[in-house]
Amino acid sequence: MRRRRSMGSADENTEVNLTPMLDVVFIMLIFFIVTTSFIKESGIEINRPESSDASPRPDAQVLVALSPEGAVWVDGRAIDAHRVGEEVAGMLSEDGSVVIQADRESTTGLLIEVMDRLDQAGVDQVAVAASRSGQ
C-alpha cells in the first residue's frame, strides 16, 4: 500500500517547467539579432575594377550599380539613368553618401552621366567602388 501512494504522488508532480528554457532561447535570439551585420546589396552582381589605391570607406547610405548592359540600379531596383539624381537625392539624409558600383564592362560615359545627374541633384558625397588589387 505504501508503494502505491508514493507512485500516485509522483505522477501528480511530473510537470515540466519550460520557463528557464524559453528565457535562454529569447536571450540567444536577442544576442544573434544584435550581433548580425546587415549588408546592403546594390541589386545586381558587379565585377568591380581593381585599383592599387582603393581605400575602405564607411558604409554608404545609397548604392548605385551600373551593369555592363547600361542599366542603372538604385538599392535593388532598376531605374532610368536620367532620373537617378532625383531618386537618390530623395533617399539621402543630410550627411548621407552614395557609392557607385560600376561594372568593369560598363561604359565610362554612363558613369560620368550618373555622376553628373547626382551632382545636379545636389549630392556631394559620391564615391566609385573598386576592388583592391594585390601588390
C-alpha positions in Angstrom: 0.0 0.0 0.0 2.7 2.3 0.8 4.3 1.9 -2.6 1.1 2.9 -4.4 0.9 6.2 -2.5 4.4 7.2 -3.5 3.7 6.3 -7.1 0.5 8.2 -7.1 2.0 11.3 -5.7 5.0 11.1 -8.2 2.6 11.1 -11.1 0.9 14.3 -10.0 4.2 16.2 -9.7 5.7 15.3 -13.1 5.2 18.7 -14.8 8.0 20.2 -16.9 8.7 23.8 -16.3 9.6 25.4 -19.7 10.2 28.9 -18.4 14.0 28.7 -18.0 14.4 27.1 -21.5 12.3 29.9 -23.0 14.4 32.5 -21.2 17.6 31.1 -22.7 16.1 30.9 -26.2 15.0 34.5 -26.1 18.4 35.7 -24.8 20.1 33.8 -27.6 17.7 35.3 -30.1 18.5 38.8 -28.9 22.2 38.1 -29.0 22.0 36.9 -32.6 19.9 39.9 -33.7 22.3 42.4 -32.1 25.5 40.8 -33.5 24.2 40.3 -37.0 25.7 42.6 -39.6 23.4 43.7 -42.3 25.0 44.1 -45.7 23.4 46.3 -48.3 23.3 44.9 -51.8 23.0 47.0 -54.9 20.7 44.6 -56.6 22.9 43.0 -59.3 26.2 41.2 -59.4 29.0 43.7 -60.2 32.6 42.8 -61.3 34.4 45.9 -59.9 37.6 47.2 -61.5 40.8 46.8 -59.5 42.9 49.7 -58.1 46.1 49.7 -56.1 45.0 52.9 -54.5 41.5 51.8 -53.3 40.8 52.6 -49.7 37.9 51.4 -47.5 35.1 53.8 -46.9 32.4 53.9 -44.2 29.1 52.4 -45.1 27.2 54.2 -47.8 23.6 55.2 -47.3 22.7 54.5 -51.0 24.3 52.1 -53.5 24.1 52.8 -57.2 25.1 50.0 -59.5 25.9 50.2 -63.3 25.6 47.0 -65.2 27.5 46.1 -68.4 24.3 46.4 -70.4 23.9 50.0 -69.3 21.2 49.5 -66.7 21.2 51.7 -63.5 20.2 50.1 -60.2 19.5 52.0 -57.0 19.1 49.9 -53.9 17.9 46.9 -55.7 15.6 48.4 -58.3 16.3 49.3 -61.9 15.7 53.0 -62.7 16.2 55.3 -65.7 19.6 56.9 -65.9 18.0 60.4 -66.3 16.1 60.1 -63.1 19.0 58.8 -60.9 19.7 62.2 -59.4 16.3 62.9 -58.1 15.7 59.3 -56.9 19.0 59.3 -54.9 18.5 62.8 -53.5 15.1 61.8 -52.1 16.7 58.8 -50.4 19.6 60.6 -48.8 19.8 62.2 -45.4 21.7 65.4 -44.9 25.1 63.8 -44.3 24.5 60.6 -46.4 26.9 59.3 -49.0 26.5 57.5 -52.3 28.7 54.7 -53.7 28.6 54.0 -57.4 29.5 50.3 -58.2 30.3 50.4 -61.9 30.9 47.0 -63.6 34.3 46.6 -65.3 32.5 46.2 -68.6 30.1 49.2 -68.2 30.8 52.4 -70.2 32.6 55.4 -68.8 30.0 57.6 -70.4 27.3 56.1 -68.3 29.4 56.5 -65.1 30.0 60.2 -66.0 26.3 60.7 -66.8 25.2 59.2 -63.4 27.8 61.3 -61.6 26.6 64.5 -63.4 22.9 63.7 -62.5 23.9 63.2 -58.9 25.8 66.5 -58.9 22.9 68.4 -60.4 20.6 66.9 -57.7 22.9 68.3 -55.0 24.5 65.1 -53.9 28.0 66.0 -52.7 29.5 62.8 -51.2 29.9 60.4 -54.2 32.5 57.6 -54.4 33.2 55.0 -57.0 33.8 51.4 -55.8 36.8 49.4 -56.8 38.4 46.2 -55.6 41.9 46.5 -54.1 44.4 44.8 -56.3 47.2 42.6 -54.9 50.5 44.4 -54.8 
